Amino acid sequence: MAQHQTQLDDVFLALADPTRRAVIARLGRNEASVSELAAPFEMALPSFMKHIRVLEDAGLIHTSKHGRVRTCRIDTARLSLIDGWLDEQRRTWEGRTDRLEQFLLGAQHKDGHR
């Protein structure tokens, strides 16, 4: 459980940055080279590579090098950690709002019969 929490923390930390979210969004379409991913951003390639390393360390992307070209692809399995966490949160909050609705309906029903 602790490792799962650490992995989830790493994923959310990696996605906290808008540049990294944009990279993930771009890789959602198809794999791309680092230079293709870096093109829309106004930063030096070494600075952009730090973003790539954070995403890779979090397990969100995998890179491979062929000659001089480093290609990145998304790891959808790691993104499933977020889906699982969000599903848990959604169930919790839906349960709470359902109970609140039942409470309010019950209170309204009692007030209407006085």
Sequence and secondary structure as in RCSB ss.txt:
>XXXX:A:sequence
MAQHQTQLDDVFLALADPTRRAVIARLGRNEASVSELAAPFEMALPSFMKHIRVLEDAGLIHTSKHGRVRTCRID
TARLSLIDGWLDEQRRTWEGRTDRLEQFLLGAQHKDGHR
>XXXX:A:secstr
 HHHHHHHHHHHHHHTSHHHHHHHHHHTT  EEHHHHHTTS S HHHHHHHHHHHHHTTSEEEEEETTEEEEEE 
HHHHHHHHHHHHHHHHHHHHHHHHHHHHHHHHHHHHHT 
